[in-house]
Amino acid sequence: MHFELILPGLDWPTGPGHHPADDLALPALSKLLGFAEAAWMPRSTPEIILTERFGLPDHLPHARFRRLGEGTPTPTDGHWLCCDPVHLHFSRDTLLLNDASGLDITREEADALMDGLNETFADIGHFEAPAPDRWYIRLTAEPQPVFHPLSDVNGRPVQLFLPEGEDVPRWARLSNELEVWLFSHPVNAAREERGQRTINGIWLWGSGATTTSASQTFTTLQADQPFARGLACHMGLNPAAADRYRRPAGKGLALVDDLQRPFLHLDREGWRQTLQALEADWFAPLLADLKARKLDAVRISVPNDRNTLQLDVGSSGLWKFWRKPRKLGSVLAAAPQPATQTP
């Protein structure tokens, strides 16, 4: 049996001095790293890895699948777009975008904004927010432009990721109208008074054609992320929670994104505490199943916006006694460096 763990955020960057994981008690992870064959693959995302593993094309209806995985009833008609709340701000003369992970939007704020959006923009479609920081719009007509994923533009200049293709001016106008409406809403006035960053924009993305062409490569999928759970439902799987490792009956796949938030927000202590919990809940039982030959192989995939670290450990290689445990920092230090241009 084979098990793959997709673990974004594991690759806390190395630098001068000790790595944040160096003084943590991580015996199982260290042994897995010592026995692993490490390879640095091209840049990827958790969503891309998931779709690749199931043999699906890149341009999936991300919004529809993510909405399907929210755990609330999903209308089957219409066309879906993610219209996620963001904070827009200028750095010098460049407009930058930050996603909602640092906005701490409350349920009450999201409900008030949904009520207003549906009243003001009823001719556009129906807005809803199954979670305060994940918003959707259900449209009657399929949107024509090609939209860039929020993860691509987060923290980067907005100008580089504007929609492309047909009917772009209409959607650009809609985005501007939504920004103006949000700017003047009482929710944002109250946030400003409290010293919080405002919800002053939305990012439209996630359109795509539904496909049924896929391969049932994995028999189980553990994930808490809505897109992954929606993808599992689309594939006819019953997704399990990603709170701890569960031995699969066949080939197992898991997306554990607990490290991603502290990684993105440079929360060093939060990242360390989460990694320590993963040692008990994931690394130790995975290593135990490899040693007991209840798993033939484990792959740990660590995607980020520069490259993807792929770690492969086979049960047949655990006899190689000369392979010593490795610290996470030493593995990450071997990452390929971006090429520098010679003037």
Residue frames relative to the residue before (quaternion, step in Angstrom):
aa qw qx qy qz dx dy dz
M 1.0000 0.0000 0.0000 0.0000 0.00 0.00 0.00
H 0.2478 -0.7651 0.5856 0.1013 3.51 -1.13 0.78
F 0.0528 -0.7867 0.6145 0.0262 3.56 -1.07 0.75
E 0.0935 -0.7882 0.6065 0.0459 3.56 -0.94 0.92
L 0.1500 -0.7724 0.6154 0.0468 3.53 -0.94 1.02
I 0.1702 -0.7641 0.6173 0.0783 3.58 -0.64 1.15
L 0.0033 -0.8498 0.5165 -0.1055 3.54 -0.41 1.27
P 0.0562 -0.8131 0.5791 0.0185 3.63 0.29 1.16
G 0.7528 0.3817 -0.2825 0.4559 3.55 -1.06 0.77
L 0.4909 0.6643 -0.4415 0.3505 3.62 1.22 -0.10
D 0.7116 0.4925 -0.2501 0.4342 3.56 1.07 -0.79
W 0.0392 -0.7875 0.6138 -0.0396 3.57 0.50 1.20
P 0.4948 -0.7162 0.3899 0.3003 3.60 -0.61 1.08
T 0.4166 -0.6770 0.5513 0.2535 3.50 -1.19 0.69
G 0.0577 0.7854 -0.6139 0.0541 3.55 -1.22 0.43
P 0.7561 -0.3255 0.2511 0.5093 3.57 -1.20 -0.32
G 0.7722 0.3185 -0.2448 0.4923 3.57 -1.03 0.75
H 0.7393 -0.4131 0.3069 0.4342 3.51 -1.36 -0.25
H 0.4733 -0.6313 0.5358 0.3004 3.52 -1.22 0.65
P 0.6083 -0.5972 0.3711 0.3681 3.65 -1.00 0.70
A 0.6932 0.4678 -0.2879 0.4666 3.60 1.15 -0.47
D 0.4741 0.7318 -0.4209 0.2501 3.59 1.20 -0.34
D 0.7744 0.3442 -0.1939 0.4941 3.60 0.93 -0.81
L 0.4944 0.6340 -0.4482 0.3907 3.60 1.21 0.35
A 0.4467 -0.6563 0.5353 0.2882 3.56 -1.19 0.61
L 0.1798 0.7865 -0.5561 0.1996 3.57 -0.12 1.36
P 0.0059 0.8588 -0.5122 -0.0068 3.62 0.71 0.98
A 0.6714 0.4919 -0.3191 0.4533 3.61 0.91 -0.81
L 0.6557 0.4924 -0.3219 0.4733 3.60 0.89 -0.86
S 0.6459 0.5282 -0.3255 0.4449 3.59 0.93 -0.85
K 0.6616 0.4877 -0.3082 0.4790 3.60 0.99 -0.78
L 0.6256 0.5216 -0.3409 0.4694 3.58 0.97 -0.78
L 0.6644 0.4951 -0.3028 0.4708 3.59 0.93 -0.87
G 0.6452 0.5330 -0.3259 0.4397 3.59 1.02 -0.73
F 0.7298 0.4057 -0.2294 0.5002 3.58 1.02 -0.76
A 0.5766 0.6445 -0.3631 0.3468 3.59 1.19 -0.40
E 0.3153 -0.6506 0.6496 0.2353 3.47 -1.35 0.52
A 0.1723 -0.8186 0.5447 0.0582 3.56 -0.50 1.21
A 0.0148 0.7758 -0.6302 0.0271 3.56 -1.04 0.85
W 0.2863 -0.7425 0.5832 0.1629 3.54 -1.08 0.78
M 0.1378 -0.8180 0.5584 0.0103 3.52 -0.46 1.28
P 0.6785 -0.4787 0.3414 0.4404 3.63 -1.24 0.20
R 0.7007 -0.4638 0.3565 0.4084 3.53 -1.32 0.44
S 0.0824 0.7834 -0.6120 0.0702 3.55 -1.05 0.79
T 0.3064 -0.6994 0.5993 0.2404 3.56 -1.35 -0.19
P 0.6505 -0.4996 0.3677 0.4382 3.62 -1.16 0.29
E 0.6512 0.5275 -0.3196 0.4422 3.57 1.00 -0.82
I 0.6499 0.5068 -0.3208 0.4668 3.59 0.96 -0.82
I 0.6421 0.5157 -0.3316 0.4603 3.59 0.94 -0.83
L 0.6421 0.5269 -0.3291 0.4492 3.59 0.92 -0.85
T 0.6922 0.4692 -0.2931 0.4634 3.58 0.82 -0.96
E 0.6252 0.5289 -0.3437 0.4596 3.60 1.03 -0.68
R 0.6648 0.5229 -0.3162 0.4296 3.57 0.90 -0.89
F 0.7284 0.3819 -0.2329 0.5190 3.58 1.15 -0.57
G 0.5115 -0.6891 0.3992 0.3227 3.57 1.26 0.28
L 0.4365 0.6952 -0.4565 0.3432 3.57 1.13 0.63
P 0.5542 -0.6133 0.4358 0.3561 3.62 -1.13 0.50
D 0.6677 -0.5329 0.3518 0.3826 3.55 -1.26 0.45
H 0.7685 0.3947 -0.2077 0.4588 3.57 0.76 -1.08
L 0.0790 0.8164 -0.5592 0.1205 3.54 0.39 1.29
P 0.5298 -0.5858 0.4821 0.3791 3.61 -1.22 0.27
H 0.1884 -0.8387 0.5008 0.1017 3.55 0.42 1.28
A 0.6519 0.5287 -0.3257 0.4352 3.58 0.91 -0.89
R 0.6646 0.4995 -0.3138 0.4586 3.60 0.89 -0.89
F 0.6800 0.4792 -0.3017 0.4658 3.60 0.87 -0.90
R 0.6586 0.5007 -0.3261 0.4573 3.58 0.93 -0.83
R 0.6429 0.5102 -0.3237 0.4707 3.58 0.99 -0.78
L 0.6205 0.5473 -0.3343 0.4513 3.59 1.05 -0.73
G 0.7304 0.4421 -0.2361 0.4640 3.57 1.08 -0.72
E 0.4612 0.7145 -0.4303 0.3027 3.60 1.22 0.10
G 0.4807 -0.6982 0.4263 0.3157 3.57 1.19 -0.29
T 0.6522 0.4207 -0.3259 0.5398 3.58 1.26 0.26
P 0.6650 -0.5171 0.3317 0.4247 3.62 -1.10 0.52
T 0.1980 -0.7892 0.5760 0.0787 3.57 -0.93 0.98
P 0.3997 -0.6966 0.5344 0.2634 3.61 -0.69 1.01
T 0.3945 -0.7479 0.4890 0.2141 3.57 -0.92 0.86
D 0.6645 0.4916 -0.3221 0.4615 3.61 1.15 -0.36
G 0.7164 0.4695 -0.3233 0.4023 3.54 -1.31 0.24
H 0.4120 -0.6715 0.5634 0.2487 3.50 -1.43 0.09
W 0.2872 -0.8090 0.5013 0.1087 3.55 -0.84 1.02
L 0.0224 -0.7384 0.6726 0.0433 3.49 -1.27 0.65
C 0.3944 -0.6203 0.6061 0.3037 3.54 -1.21 0.53
C 0.0005 0.7660 -0.6426 -0.0187 3.58 -0.98 0.80
D 0.0215 -0.8827 0.4689 -0.0205 3.50 0.71 1.21
P 0.4892 -0.6634 0.4785 0.3028 3.59 -1.01 0.80
V 0.0199 -0.7971 0.6025 -0.0342 3.56 -1.01 0.88
H 0.3292 -0.6858 0.5980 0.2523 3.52 -1.38 0.12
L 0.1653 -0.7858 0.5933 0.0565 3.56 -0.74 1.14
H 0.1127 0.7912 -0.5938 0.0932 3.57 -0.94 0.84
F 0.4341 -0.6958 0.5126 0.2541 3.55 -1.21 0.55
S 0.0881 -0.7191 0.6847 0.0798 3.49 -1.21 0.73
R 0.7660 -0.1133 -0.0200 0.6324 3.53 -0.15 1.39
D 0.7729 -0.3111 0.2188 0.5078 3.62 -0.56 -1.05
T 0.5720 0.5876 -0.3713 0.4354 3.61 1.25 0.36
L 0.3193 -0.7380 0.5669 0.1791 3.57 -0.88 1.01
L 0.0934 -0.8045 0.5866 0.0035 3.56 -0.68 1.18
L 0.2546 -0.7569 0.5873 0.1316 3.55 -1.25 0.53
N 0.0610 -0.7561 0.6499 0.0469 3.53 -1.13 0.79
D 0.4534 -0.7035 0.4723 0.2766 3.56 -0.88 0.92
A 0.6996 -0.5252 0.3160 0.3672 3.56 -1.32 0.12
S 0.4263 0.7369 -0.4577 0.2565 3.60 1.21 -0.06
G 0.7507 0.3481 -0.2179 0.5175 3.59 1.18 -0.44
L 0.5378 0.6554 -0.3875 0.3619 3.59 1.26 0.16
D 0.2146 -0.8102 0.5200 0.1649 3.62 1.18 -0.44
I 0.1109 0.8106 -0.5590 0.1345 3.56 0.80 1.05
T 0.3296 -0.7533 0.5358 0.1919 3.59 -0.85 0.95
R 0.6530 -0.5005 0.3956 0.4081 3.53 -1.30 0.32
E 0.6499 0.5259 -0.3152 0.4492 3.58 0.99 -0.84
E 0.6477 0.5091 -0.3218 0.4666 3.59 0.99 -0.81
A 0.6627 0.5055 -0.3127 0.4555 3.58 0.90 -0.90
D 0.6557 0.5111 -0.3201 0.4543 3.60 0.94 -0.83
A 0.6485 0.5124 -0.3227 0.4613 3.58 0.96 -0.83
L 0.6741 0.4834 -0.2987 0.4719 3.58 0.95 -0.82
M 0.6273 0.5248 -0.3459 0.4597 3.62 1.00 -0.70
D 0.6338 0.5272 -0.3355 0.4559 3.59 0.95 -0.84
G 0.6915 0.4817 -0.2802 0.4597 3.57 0.89 -0.91
L 0.6480 0.5155 -0.3248 0.4569 3.58 0.95 -0.82
N 0.6887 0.4783 -0.2925 0.4598 3.58 0.91 -0.87
E 0.6425 0.4988 -0.3284 0.4802 3.58 1.14 -0.51
T 0.7422 0.4321 -0.2284 0.4586 3.58 0.89 -0.93
F 0.8020 0.2462 -0.1029 0.5343 3.58 0.99 -0.83
A 0.1518 0.8345 -0.5157 0.1209 3.58 1.04 0.76
D 0.6400 0.5398 -0.3340 0.4330 3.60 1.12 -0.57
I 0.6208 0.5551 -0.3400 0.4369 3.60 1.23 -0.35
G 0.6915 -0.3751 0.3078 0.5352 3.56 0.88 -0.97
H 0.5562 -0.5932 0.4569 0.3604 3.56 -1.27 -0.23
F 0.2505 -0.7755 0.5692 0.1084 3.56 -0.80 1.12
E 0.0936 0.7828 -0.6138 0.0412 3.55 -1.13 0.64
A 0.1809 -0.7758 0.6001 0.0728 3.55 -1.25 0.58
P 0.1936 -0.7966 0.5637 0.1008 3.63 0.01 1.22
A 0.7494 0.1235 -0.0951 0.6435 3.57 1.24 -0.55
P 0.6216 -0.5941 0.3460 0.3755 3.63 -0.96 0.72
D 0.7710 0.3392 -0.1871 0.5054 3.60 1.08 -0.65
R 0.6849 0.3850 -0.2972 0.5425 3.60 1.24 0.30
W 0.0271 -0.8196 0.5695 -0.0564 3.54 -0.42 1.29
Y 0.1357 -0.7788 0.6102 0.0510 3.52 -1.27 0.60
I 0.1167 -0.7356 0.6527 0.1388 3.49 -1.37 0.28
R 0.2273 -0.7604 0.5974 0.1149 3.54 -0.94 1.00
L 0.1619 -0.8223 0.5451 0.0234 3.53 -0.56 1.27
T 0.4782 -0.6561 0.4954 0.3090 3.54 -1.20 0.46
A 0.7630 0.2614 -0.1515 0.5715 3.60 1.16 -0.59
E 0.5334 -0.6408 0.4478 0.3231 3.57 -1.06 0.74
P 0.4088 -0.7092 0.5097 0.2648 3.64 -0.78 0.92
Q 0.3987 -0.7668 0.4657 0.1902 3.56 -0.95 0.93
P 0.6377 0.5488 -0.3733 0.3909 3.67 0.90 -0.66
V 0.4160 -0.6258 0.5870 0.3013 3.51 -1.41 0.21
F 0.1590 -0.8091 0.5639 0.0467 3.57 -0.61 1.19
H 0.4054 -0.7043 0.5298 0.2427 3.56 -1.11 0.71
P 0.5411 -0.6295 0.4432 0.3384 3.62 -0.97 0.80
L 0.6005 -0.5809 0.4199 0.3545 3.54 -1.14 0.68
S 0.6347 0.5493 -0.3444 0.4205 3.61 0.97 -0.76
D 0.6260 0.5442 -0.3431 0.4409 3.60 1.13 -0.55
V 0.7623 0.3949 -0.2020 0.4713 3.58 0.94 -0.87
N 0.4833 0.6957 -0.4323 0.3092 3.60 1.19 -0.41
G 0.8349 0.1295 -0.1376 0.5170 3.57 -0.69 1.15
R 0.6755 0.4814 -0.2769 0.4852 3.57 1.28 0.06
P 0.6638 -0.4969 0.3639 0.4243 3.61 -1.27 0.24
V 0.4782 -0.6957 0.4636 0.2692 3.57 -0.75 1.07
Q 0.6061 0.6144 -0.3466 0.3674 3.56 1.01 -0.85
L 0.6641 0.5214 -0.3056 0.4402 3.59 1.11 -0.59
F 0.7708 0.3609 -0.1588 0.5004 3.59 1.22 -0.36
L 0.2787 0.7742 -0.5230 0.2224 3.57 1.07 0.64
P 0.6274 -0.5509 0.3764 0.4014 3.62 -1.12 0.54
E 0.1872 -0.7720 0.6015 0.0849 3.54 -1.21 0.63
G 0.6640 0.5202 -0.3702 0.3892 3.55 -1.26 0.38
E 0.7956 -0.3218 0.2431 0.4520 3.55 -1.21 -0.65
D 0.8553 0.2033 -0.1352 0.4570 3.54 -1.31 0.52
V 0.2537 0.8061 -0.5013 0.1855 3.60 1.14 0.56
P 0.6418 0.5433 -0.3650 0.3996 3.68 0.80 -0.83
R 0.6308 0.5406 -0.3439 0.4377 3.59 0.98 -0.78
W 0.7081 0.4516 -0.2679 0.4720 3.58 0.88 -0.89
A 0.5896 0.5448 -0.3663 0.4706 3.57 1.16 -0.53
R 0.6403 0.5151 -0.3201 0.4714 3.59 1.01 -0.81
L 0.6450 0.5226 -0.3226 0.4547 3.57 0.96 -0.88
S 0.6420 0.5221 -0.3249 0.4579 3.59 0.93 -0.84
N 0.6625 0.5026 -0.3031 0.4653 3.57 0.96 -0.87
E 0.6523 0.5123 -0.3165 0.4603 3.58 0.97 -0.84
L 0.6468 0.5126 -0.3160 0.4681 3.57 1.02 -0.79
E 0.6379 0.5231 -0.3278 0.4605 3.60 1.00 -0.76
V 0.6504 0.5069 -0.3150 0.4700 3.58 0.95 -0.86
W 0.6558 0.5136 -0.3095 0.4587 3.56 0.95 -0.89
L 0.6682 0.5011 -0.3029 0.4590 3.59 0.90 -0.90
F 0.6203 0.5766 -0.3395 0.4093 3.57 0.99 -0.86
S 0.7666 0.3784 -0.1912 0.4823 3.57 0.95 -0.86
H 0.4896 0.6844 -0.4343 0.3212 3.62 1.21 -0.01
P 0.5837 -0.6098 0.4088 0.3469 3.63 -1.03 0.76
V 0.5615 0.5944 -0.3977 0.4162 3.62 1.08 -0.56
N 0.7100 0.4460 -0.2652 0.4760 3.56 0.91 -0.88
A 0.5858 0.5542 -0.3722 0.4595 3.57 1.12 -0.58
A 0.6689 0.4902 -0.2963 0.4738 3.58 0.98 -0.85
R 0.6304 0.5247 -0.3379 0.4616 3.58 1.01 -0.74
E 0.6497 0.5210 -0.3185 0.4528 3.56 0.97 -0.84
E 0.6403 0.5240 -0.3215 0.4605 3.57 1.01 -0.77
R 0.6975 0.4525 -0.2650 0.4884 3.58 1.09 -0.69
G 0.5222 -0.6555 0.4019 0.3689 3.57 1.27 -0.05
Q 0.4812 0.6563 -0.4425 0.3767 3.59 1.22 0.42
R 0.5488 -0.5776 0.4769 0.3712 3.54 -1.21 0.43
T 0.4521 -0.7122 0.4733 0.2537 3.56 -0.99 0.81
I 0.4134 -0.6276 0.5919 0.2914 3.52 -1.37 0.38
N 0.1161 0.8682 -0.4678 0.1177 3.56 0.37 1.23
G 0.7864 0.1878 -0.1602 0.5663 3.57 1.17 0.41
I 0.2196 -0.7238 0.6281 0.1825 3.52 -1.37 0.15
W 0.2434 -0.7484 0.5950 0.1635 3.54 -1.23 0.48
L 0.2426 -0.7825 0.5649 0.0987 3.53 -0.60 1.24
W 0.2776 0.7481 -0.5638 0.2129 3.58 -0.83 0.97
G 0.6526 0.5896 -0.3542 0.3179 3.56 -1.34 -0.04
S 0.4350 0.6789 -0.4918 0.3287 3.60 1.16 0.29
G 0.2464 0.7615 -0.5764 0.1646 3.56 -1.26 0.32
A 0.5233 -0.6421 0.4681 0.3079 3.52 -1.26 0.44
T 0.4542 -0.6764 0.5105 0.2749 3.55 -0.98 0.89
T 0.0926 -0.7974 0.5956 0.0301 3.55 -0.95 0.90
T 0.2552 -0.7557 0.5802 0.1646 3.55 -1.14 0.60
S 0.5306 0.6300 -0.4046 0.3973 3.57 1.30 -0.09
A 0.3143 0.7329 -0.5383 0.2726 3.57 -0.33 1.23
S 0.3418 -0.7176 0.5654 0.2205 3.53 -1.30 0.33
Q 0.3944 -0.7171 0.5265 0.2302 3.55 -0.95 0.91
T 0.0200 -0.8554 0.5172 -0.0202 3.55 0.61 1.20
F 0.7887 0.2454 -0.1098 0.5528 3.58 0.91 -0.93
T 0.3732 -0.7413 0.5199 0.2024 3.54 -1.09 0.74
T 0.7842 0.1546 -0.1104 0.5908 3.61 1.21 -0.37
L 0.0646 -0.7718 0.6312 0.0414 3.54 -1.21 0.59
Q 0.1227 -0.7661 0.6289 0.0501 3.54 -0.85 1.07
A 0.2738 0.7479 -0.5646 0.2166 3.57 -0.78 1.00
D 0.2575 -0.7341 0.6040 0.1734 3.53 -1.26 0.53
Q 0.5419 0.6227 -0.3947 0.4034 3.58 1.24 -0.39
P 0.5247 -0.6844 0.3973 0.3137 3.63 -0.72 1.00
F 0.6362 0.5257 -0.3589 0.4361 3.63 0.89 -0.78
A 0.6650 0.5042 -0.3068 0.4576 3.58 0.89 -0.92
R 0.6678 0.4902 -0.3064 0.4688 3.58 0.94 -0.83
G 0.6431 0.5109 -0.3212 0.4715 3.58 1.05 -0.73
L 0.6244 0.5285 -0.3281 0.4724 3.56 1.05 -0.76
A 0.6296 0.5292 -0.3313 0.4624 3.58 1.00 -0.83
C 0.6553 0.5040 -0.3162 0.4654 3.59 0.90 -0.89
H 0.6292 0.5354 -0.3260 0.4596 3.58 1.02 -0.82
M 0.7091 0.4450 -0.2463 0.4884 3.57 1.08 -0.76
G 0.5492 -0.6404 0.3880 0.3711 3.58 1.25 0.04
L 0.5266 0.6120 -0.4173 0.4172 3.58 1.25 0.41
N 0.3538 -0.6942 0.5787 0.2411 3.54 -1.22 0.49
P 0.2758 -0.8095 0.4861 0.1796 3.62 -0.10 1.23
A 0.2689 -0.7468 0.5902 0.1474 3.55 -1.08 0.83
A 0.6173 -0.5478 0.4105 0.3877 3.55 -1.24 0.41
A 0.3718 -0.7295 0.5377 0.2012 3.55 -1.23 0.58
D 0.3014 0.7827 -0.4961 0.2243 3.58 1.08 0.66
R 0.7859 -0.0470 0.0453 0.6149 3.59 1.18 -0.54
Y 0.6258 -0.5442 0.4105 0.3790 3.55 -1.30 0.41
R 0.0540 -0.7546 0.6536 0.0220 3.50 -1.07 0.89
R 0.4539 -0.7002 0.4766 0.2767 3.57 -0.72 1.06
P 0.3423 -0.7654 0.5041 0.2073 3.61 -0.71 1.00
A 0.5175 -0.6160 0.4892 0.3369 3.54 -1.24 0.39
G 0.7771 0.1343 -0.0855 0.6090 3.57 1.22 -0.49
K 0.7693 -0.2019 0.1998 0.5723 3.57 -0.67 -1.12
G 0.1480 -0.8228 0.5470 0.0429 3.56 -0.71 1.09
L 0.0970 -0.7684 0.6318 0.0313 3.53 -1.17 0.72
A 0.0063 0.8006 -0.5985 0.0269 3.57 -0.96 0.84
L 0.1502 -0.7345 0.6540 0.1012 3.53 -1.16 0.75
V 0.0076 -0.7836 0.6190 -0.0527 3.56 -0.59 1.21
D 0.0443 -0.8447 0.5331 -0.0180 3.57 -0.32 1.25
D 0.2580 0.8072 -0.4973 0.1861 3.60 1.19 0.47
L 0.6877 0.4879 -0.2832 0.4570 3.61 1.07 -0.68
Q 0.5464 0.6846 -0.3851 0.2907 3.55 1.17 -0.52
R 0.6749 0.4992 -0.3132 0.4441 3.60 0.87 -0.87
P 0.6904 0.4381 -0.3164 0.4810 3.66 0.75 -0.84
F 0.5974 0.5596 -0.3586 0.4487 3.60 1.12 -0.61
L 0.7030 0.4762 -0.2721 0.4526 3.59 0.81 -1.02
H 0.7510 0.3761 -0.2058 0.5022 3.57 1.06 -0.74
L 0.4279 -0.7329 0.4374 0.2973 3.57 1.32 0.30
D 0.3036 0.7365 -0.5258 0.2981 3.55 1.06 0.90
R 0.2453 -0.8329 0.4805 0.1236 3.55 0.21 1.32
E 0.7108 0.4500 -0.2755 0.4652 3.58 0.79 -0.98
G 0.6298 0.5262 -0.3330 0.4644 3.59 1.02 -0.74
W 0.6348 0.5266 -0.3159 0.4689 3.57 1.05 -0.80
R 0.6558 0.5142 -0.3072 0.4595 3.59 0.94 -0.90
Q 0.6686 0.4987 -0.3072 0.4582 3.59 0.89 -0.89
T 0.6548 0.5079 -0.3115 0.4650 3.57 1.00 -0.82
L 0.6438 0.5179 -0.3232 0.4614 3.58 0.97 -0.83
Q 0.6296 0.5303 -0.3323 0.4604 3.57 1.02 -0.75
A 0.6503 0.5003 -0.3153 0.4768 3.60 1.02 -0.76
L 0.6379 0.5278 -0.3308 0.4528 3.61 1.02 -0.73
E 0.5591 0.5975 -0.3866 0.4254 3.59 1.13 -0.57
A 0.7268 0.4250 -0.2423 0.4820 3.59 0.86 -0.96
D 0.7553 0.4362 -0.2193 0.4371 3.58 0.88 -0.96
W 0.8105 0.2488 -0.1041 0.5200 3.59 1.11 -0.60
F 0.7476 0.4329 -0.2688 0.4260 3.60 0.51 -1.13
A 0.6726 0.5034 -0.3102 0.4449 3.60 0.85 -0.92
P 0.7132 0.4257 -0.2985 0.4701 3.68 0.74 -0.83
L 0.5995 0.5426 -0.3720 0.4559 3.62 1.09 -0.56
L 0.6589 0.4955 -0.3058 0.4762 3.57 0.94 -0.89
A 0.6400 0.5316 -0.3266 0.4484 3.60 0.96 -0.83
D 0.6784 0.4792 -0.2983 0.4703 3.61 0.95 -0.84
L 0.6034 0.5316 -0.3582 0.4742 3.60 1.11 -0.57
K 0.6713 0.4993 -0.3008 0.4578 3.58 0.88 -0.95
A 0.7163 0.4333 -0.2485 0.4873 3.60 1.02 -0.79
R 0.4209 -0.7270 0.4327 0.3273 3.60 1.36 0.04
K 0.3861 0.6898 -0.5095 0.3400 3.54 1.10 0.72
L 0.7080 0.2096 -0.1933 0.6461 3.52 1.42 -0.10
D 0.3791 -0.7176 0.5375 0.2290 3.57 -1.04 0.80
A 0.8099 -0.0343 0.0785 0.5803 3.56 1.01 -0.80
V 0.1359 -0.7534 0.6382 0.0811 3.52 -1.25 0.63
R 0.0901 -0.7612 0.6401 0.0530 3.53 -1.04 0.85
I 0.1165 -0.7527 0.6445 0.0676 3.56 -1.00 0.89
S 0.0976 -0.7995 0.5926 0.0121 3.57 -0.62 1.17
V 0.0887 -0.8086 0.5814 -0.0143 3.55 -0.75 1.13
P 0.0578 -0.8364 0.5447 0.0202 3.61 0.02 1.24
N 0.0874 0.7592 -0.6450 0.0039 3.53 -1.27 0.50
D 0.6894 -0.5131 0.3183 0.4002 3.59 -1.24 -0.05
R 0.6506 0.4759 -0.3343 0.4884 3.62 1.25 0.21
N 0.7658 -0.1720 0.1650 0.5973 3.58 0.91 -0.94
T 0.3610 -0.7029 0.5602 0.2486 3.56 -1.31 -0.06
L 0.2684 -0.7490 0.5879 0.1458 3.54 -0.75 1.08
Q 0.0701 -0.7939 0.6039 0.0066 3.56 -0.80 1.05
L 0.0808 -0.8045 0.5882 -0.0154 3.55 -0.65 1.20
D 0.0586 -0.8116 0.5811 -0.0087 3.58 -0.63 1.14
V 0.0237 -0.7870 0.6153 -0.0386 3.55 -0.80 1.10
G 0.1235 -0.7981 0.5874 0.0522 3.58 -0.77 1.04
S 0.5430 -0.6266 0.4413 0.3431 3.58 -1.00 0.74
S 0.6333 0.5555 -0.3351 0.4221 3.59 1.09 -0.65
G 0.6952 0.4753 -0.2814 0.4600 3.59 1.21 -0.32
L 0.4763 0.7024 -0.4316 0.3059 3.58 1.24 -0.03
W 0.5690 0.5931 -0.3896 0.4155 3.61 1.23 -0.17
K 0.5407 0.6361 -0.4032 0.3746 3.60 1.21 -0.30
F 0.1865 -0.8583 0.4718 0.0773 3.52 0.36 1.37
W 0.6226 0.5660 -0.3493 0.4123 3.59 1.15 -0.46
R 0.5919 0.5464 -0.3786 0.4558 3.58 1.23 -0.19
K 0.2158 -0.8216 0.5236 0.0654 3.51 -0.44 1.28
P 0.6239 -0.5158 0.4143 0.4160 3.60 -1.21 0.40
R 0.1779 -0.7804 0.5934 0.0845 3.55 -1.11 0.73
K 0.4383 -0.6633 0.5364 0.2831 3.52 -1.12 0.65
L 0.6143 -0.5766 0.3977 0.3634 3.52 -1.14 0.71
G 0.6440 0.5532 -0.3297 0.4130 3.57 0.92 -0.88
S 0.6596 0.5111 -0.3175 0.4504 3.60 1.00 -0.77
V 0.6268 0.5190 -0.3339 0.4756 3.59 1.09 -0.67
L 0.6922 0.4835 -0.2778 0.4581 3.57 0.89 -0.96
A 0.6000 0.5831 -0.3600 0.4127 3.58 1.11 -0.61
A 0.6480 0.5249 -0.3149 0.4533 3.59 1.22 -0.40
A 0.3782 0.7380 -0.4843 0.2791 3.59 1.24 0.09
P 0.5087 -0.6394 0.4702 0.3335 3.61 -0.98 0.76
Q 0.3680 -0.7359 0.5315 0.2017 3.55 -0.98 0.87
P 0.5718 -0.5859 0.4315 0.3789 3.60 -1.06 0.66
A 0.5182 -0.6446 0.4667 0.3133 3.55 -1.02 0.83
T 0.2695 -0.7505 0.5823 0.1583 3.56 -1.02 0.83
Q 0.3850 -0.7313 0.5206 0.2142 3.52 -0.97 0.88
T 0.3380 -0.7301 0.5588 0.2011 3.55 -0.93 0.89
P 0.4213 -0.7163 0.4820 0.2778 3.61 -0.69 0.98
